[in-house]
């Protein structure tokens, strides 16, 4: 494409400006890389609609309620599983009630993100919530374990779409500079759902009926839609209608599902080096390779590979993925450490996890407010991830009393939390408005895979150091307290030194990604004008 071809794509701009200014702009356009010029082929985007403070507040509250649904259903089922297993007289397949949801929600995250860039946010938020509600109803009335597992998969399809679409809608109504503090609000919602889920699920299963953990989604979803839909018409439109690359989407989802099954079954149902796991891993790699081959040749690929390159996106995704992986991996495995080393009960071990979840939200809030006020916004995440890495090193090399561990864990979580708003906003700020949904879906997809990989990696570390006969994570509760009490304290301390060491490596990687990531200016006012409800 030569200089004059590029200039000819902007005739309206040249006619609307004085000749000297138009000439300067045309000259600058001629210097742009060809891949940037290609974005001009998209139809003109609608200009941002001025939203009042109350309207933005209503949209944010409805989106927080929507995200709370997805967060709640990732944990609310766990404490009700024994009751469900007794009713259906099927304990063997009980883990699939959780696995089906996780597989489906992970696989469809990039799908909903891309479709929101094609068909719009309103259509995708309605679709995801409708699938979620339909799956919830089918779960509540499921007559067998098989039907419950299938319904949980359907529910996961909706739940997996909620997260990227909600984050994309926020990017449409809030400027990049303001967006960090809103990301912190959503982090607090995710934390609240993770903490309340097991409590609410246990209360419903014990005092009411386990189906209530699914029925409760109906009024919450109805309230979210009632608040959100009347305001959706005022949200700026940035999507671009184009043909959907369904083949690319199917290849990407299939590769993700097989890889997630490898992480779920490896070391538990099948040995890591068994022919089954090896074949599945090979199939996942082959499907991923097919997706890459297809994406390079498609005119409108489902997930443009060029979108994942550059000086921002891969580093933002890497930092966020490492931080979330460390957080989820510790959340899953720390209860075992608390019970063996500090002799806490299962409920007390759960309470001891609160600093990790709650303080990370404080870190996200600090980073979000900092982004709204300073120019060099990524420094807060660089400092935060470095502090978190140092905290992980302290936990790896020393054996602390419980109060000391909780203090170090709080500092660790505070630093870790700064990564999330900085990585999300930087990533969304680096792409064209018509591609925000696609890149947000890809980010959530990568984060979910990274979290699953870290959980499996930490489990492999513990199995190698403690021995293959030890039940890990949630499985040791089902195996009975005798299995936990039989593990020597010294052996558990040694095993977790490696886990904390691996955590330090993850956070160091996140810090390096933040340092390497280009810091592009954020559009928007110096301080957000919208205040949340008193």
N, C-alpha and C positions, 0 to 999 in steps of 0.2 A: 504494500500500500504506500503510494507516494504522498508527498506533502500536499498536493492539490486535491487528491482524492479525500484526504482527511479533512481539509478545509471545507469541501463541498458538503459535508455532512451537517454543517451548522449554518445553513443559509439564513434561518430566522434570526439567529443571534447576531449575524453580521449586519442585517438590514435594520435591526432595532437599535444599534449603537452608532455613535459617530464613527467616521471612517478611520480616524487614527487609532481609536480604541479597538475597533473591530479588527484592524490589521494586526495590532499587538496580540489580541486574543488568538487570532488565527495562527500567528507565528508560534505561540506557546502550544497550541493544539498540535501543530505539526511535529513538535518535539516529543509528544507523548509516546510511550511504548504502544505497540500495536494491540497488546492484550487489553490495555486500558481503553483504547478507542473502540474495541468491540462492544464494550458496555453501552456505547451510545446507540447501538442498534436496537436496544430495548425501547418500547413505547414510552412516551413521556410519563413521568411519575406525578401523581397528584401532589399538590403542595400541601405542607403540613396544615392541619386545621387547628385553630387556636382552641385549646381546651382550658376551661376554667379550673381553679384549684379544686372545687368540689367534684368536678367531673373526673379529674385525675385521681382524686382520693377514692371515689367510688370504683373506678376501674381497678386501682391497685388492691383495694379490699376484696373485690370479687376474684381477682387473680390469686390473691393469697389464699382465699377459701378454696379455690380450685386446686391449687398446689397442695393444700393441706390434705385433700382427698387422696392424692397420689402418695404422699408421704405416709399417711396413716395406714394405707393398705399394704405397705411393704412390711409392716411390723405387727399389725393388729391380729393377724392370724396365728402368730407363733404360739402364744399362750393358750389358744383354743384348740391346738392340734390334738392333744390327748383326748379331749372330749369328742372331737370329730372322729378320731380313730375308734373310740369305743362305740359310737353310734353306728358307724358303718362296718364295724368289726374288720377293719383293714388297717393295719399298722405298717405293713410293708411299703405301701405306696404313699404314705403320709407326706414324705418330704416333697413329693411332686406338687402338693398344694402350694408350696412356696416357689419351687423351681419353675413351674409352668408360668407363673406371673413374671418372674425375673427374666426368663428366656424371651417371652413375648414383648415385654416392655423395653428390653435392651435392643431387640432386633428392629423395632419399628421407630425408634427415636429419629434416625436420619430420614425415614420415610415421611413422617409428619412434618419435619422441618422443611424438607424440599417441597412437599405439597402445599405448605403454607405460603411459599414463594410463588407458587403457580396458581392456586385457587383462592388464596386469601386467608387471613387469620380467622375471620368469623366462621367460615365453613369448616376449618380444621378444629377450632375449639368446640364447635357444636358436635362434630363427628367424634372427637376423642371422648368428650363427656358422654355422648350417647352410647358409645361402645362400652365405656366404663360402667354406666348405669345398667345397661342390658346384661353385662357380665355379672354385676352385683346381684341382680334379681335372679338370674339362673343359678348363681352360687347358693343363694338363700333357699331356693326350692329344690336343689339338687337331690335326687332320690338315691344316688349311689356315689361312691368315691370317684369312679370314672367320670361321671357327669360333672362332679365338683371340680376335678382337675381341668377338664375341657373348658368349663365356665371361667375358671381362674385364668386360663390362657386368653380368653376373650376379654376379660377384665384387664389383663396386662396390656393388650393391644391399645385400649383406651388410656390406661395409666401411662404408658410409654410415650403417648402423644402429648400429654398434658404439659410435661416439663419444658420441652423445646418451644412449644407454641406460646406458653405463658411468658417465657423469657424473650421471645420474639415480639410479642405484643408490647411488652415494656419498652423494647428498643424503638417502637413506633411512636410512643407517646412521651417518652422522657429523653432528653438530650444525653449524649455520652457522659458529659461531666457530672450530671445529676444522677446518672443511672447507678453508680456504685452504691449509694446509700439505699436505693430500692433493692438492689441485689442482697444487701445485708438484711433487709426486712424478710425477704424470701428465705434466706438462710435460717432465720429464727423460726419461720413457719416449718421448715423441713426438720429442724431440731425438735420443735414441739410435737410434730407428728411422730417422730422416732421415739420420743420419750413416752408420750401418752398411749401410743399404739398397744404395747404389751399390757399396760395397766387396764385400758378399756376392754381389750380382748379378753383378759382374764375375768373381769367383773361380769361381762356379758355371758361368757361361757359358764361361769359358776352360779350366777344368780338369776339369769334370764334364760336365753337360749343362744347357742353359738351362731345361729342364723342372723341374729341382731347385728353382728359385726359387718354384715353386708347390707342389711336393710337401712342402717344409719346413713349409708351413702346417698340414698334417694333424696331426703330433705336437704342435705348439704349441697348436692349437685343442683337441685332446683333453686336454692337460694343464690348460688353462684351465677347461674344463668339469668335469673331475674335481675340481678344487679348489673351484669355485664352486657347483655344483649342490647338494652336500650341505648347504651353509650357506644356500641361498636360502629354505628354509622358515622360517628364523628372522628374515629381514629383514622389518621392518614393512611392512604392506600399506596403500598409500595410493591405489591406482587405483580408478576408479569406472566400472562397466560402463554403457555407453550406446550408442546407435546411432551407427555410423560414417558420417560425411559423406564418402562416397567421391567424389562429384562435386567437392566443394571440394578434396579432396586431388589429384585428377587435374588440375584447373585450375591449382593451384599448381605441381605438378611439371612440367606442360607449359610453363608460362611460364618456369620456371627453366631447363629444357633448351634452349629456343629462345634465351634470353638468353645462356646459356653458349656456345652455338654462335656467336652474334654476337661474343662476346669472343674466341673461339678462331679464327674465320675472318677477322674484321675486320682489315684491314691486311696479311694474309698471303695467304690464298687468294683473297679478294675485296677490292677497295678499300673503305674505310670508307663512302664515299658512293655505292657501287654500288647498283643497284636490288635486288640479292639481299639485301644487308645491311640496306638500308632496309626492305624488305618483312618480313624476319625480325624486325627491331626493332619494327616496327608490330604484328606478330603477337604478340610477347611482351607488349607493352603492352596489347593487346586481351585476351589471356588473363588478365593480372594484373587488369585492370579487371573482367573477368567474375568472377574469384575474389572480389574485394572486394564486388561487387554481390550475389553469392550468399551470402557470409559475413554480410552485413547482414540478410539475410532468412531464413536458416536458423535453426531452433530450437536445434540443437546444431551450430554450425559446426565445420569441421575445425580451423581455427585462429581462435579468437575474436579479433576485432580489438581488443576492449577490453583484452585481455591485453597487447597491444603498446603500450598507452598508459600514462599515469600519470607519476610523478616518478622512477621508477627504471629500468624495463625499457628504454625507448628510449635512454636515456643510457648504460646499461651495455652494450647491444648496439652503440651507436655507438662507444664507447671501445674495446671489444674488437675490433670490425671494423676500425677504423682502424689499431690496433696490429698486428693480424695481417696486414692488407694491406701495411703498410710492410715488415714482416719478410719476407713471401713475395716481394714485388716485388723487394726488394734481393737476396734469395737467388737468384732466377732470373737477374738481370741483372748482378750484381757480377762474376761470373767473366769476362765480356767486358771489364770495366774493368781487372781485375787483369792480364789477358793483354796488353792493348794498352798500358796506361800503365806497368805495372811489369814487363812481359815475363816473366810467370810461365807455366809450362806448365799444361796443363789440370788435372793432378793437384795441382800446387801451388796453383792457384786454388781448387780444392776444399778444400784444407786451410786456406786463408785465410778460408774461410767459417765455420770452426769457432767462432771467437769470437762471431759473431753468434748462432749457435744455442746454444752452451754457456752463454755468460754470461747470456743471457736467462732460462735456467733458474734461475740464481742469483738473478736479480731476482725471479722468481716465488716462490722459496723464502723470500726475505727478506719479501716481502709476505705470504705465507701465515703465517709465524711472527708477524709483526706483528699480523695480524688476530686471532690467538689471545690477544693480551696487552693490546691498547689499545682504547679506546672509539671514538676517531675513526680508524677503520681506513682510510678512503679517502684520508687525507692522504699515505700512502706512495705511492699511485698518482698523486696529483696531482704530488708532487715528482718521481716517476720519469718520468712522461710529459713534464714540463717539461724535465728534464735531457736526455731523449732528443731532444726538439725542438731544444734548444740544440746538442746534438751534431750533428744533421743540418744545422743552420745553419753550424756550423764546417766541416763537410765540403763545404758548398755554396760557401762564400766563399774557402776556402783550398785550395791544393794541397799535400798533406802527403807526406812520405816514407812508405814502406810501413809502417815500425814505428809512425809517428805515426798513420797512418790506422787501423791495427789497435787502437791504444790508444783512439782516439776511438770506434771502432766498438764496442769492449768496453763503454765507458761508456754509449754509446747503447743497446746491448742490455740492459745492467743496468737502465736506467730503463724501457725498453720492457717487459721481462718482468714488472714489477710490476703491469701492467694486467690480466693474464689472471686470476689468482685473485680479485682484487677485483671485477672485472666479473662473473665467473661466480657467485660466492657472493652478491653483492648482488642479482643478478637472481633467483636461486633463492629467496633469503630474502624476496623481495617478493611472492610469489604463494602461493596456497593449495597445500597438499601434493598435492592431486589434480590440480594443473596444472603441477607441476614438470617432468614429462617433456615436455609440450607446449611450454613456454617454452624449455626447454633445446634441444629440436630446432629451434625457430625461431632460436635464437641461433646454433647451428652452421650452419644454412642461410644466415643472413645473413653470417656470417664467411666461408664458402666463396665466396659471391657477391662479397663485398668483396675477397677475395684475388685472385680471377680478374679482377675489374675493375681492380685496381691493377697486376697484371702487364700487362694490355693497355694501360693508361694509360702506364706507364713505357715500354713498347715503342713506343707512338705518339710519345712525347717523343723517344726516341732516333732513330726513323725520320725525324722532322721535322728534327732537327738534323744527323744524319749523312747523310741521303739515303735514298731508298727502295731502293737496290740493296744495302744492308748486311743481312746475315743476323744475327739476334739470338738471344740466349739459347742453347738447345741446338742451334739450327740451324747456328750458325757452325762447329761441329765437323764436321758433315757436309759443309759446303761446302769445308772445307779450311783449313789454316793461312794460305794466301795471302790469303784474304779478310780475316782478322783483321789480318795484318801490313800490309795496304794502308791501313788506317785511320790517319790522322795522329793522333799522340798529343794534340796541342793540340785537335783537333776532338773527341776522346773526352772530354777533360777538360771542355770546354765543355758537351758534351751531358749529362754526369753532374752538372754544376752544377745543371741544371734538375731532374734526377731527385732529387738530394739536397734541392733546394728543395721539390719536391712532397712528399718524405718529411717535411720539417719541417712542412708544412701539415697533413699527416695526424696527426702527433703533437700538434700544437697543438690540432687538433680533438678529439683524444682527451682532452687535458688539460681543455679547456673542458667536455666531456661529464662528466668526473669531478667537476669543480667544481660543475656544475649538478645532478648526480644527488643525490637525497635520501639521506642516510645514516641508515638505519634500524638500530636495535639488533639485534645478533646474539645469538641464543639459544645457550646452552652455557657450559661452564666457562671459567675464565680461561686455562687451559692444557690442551692435549690430553693425556689420560692414556695414550694408546696410543703405544708406541714401535715404530718399524720394526725389522726384524731387525738384529742387530748385524753 
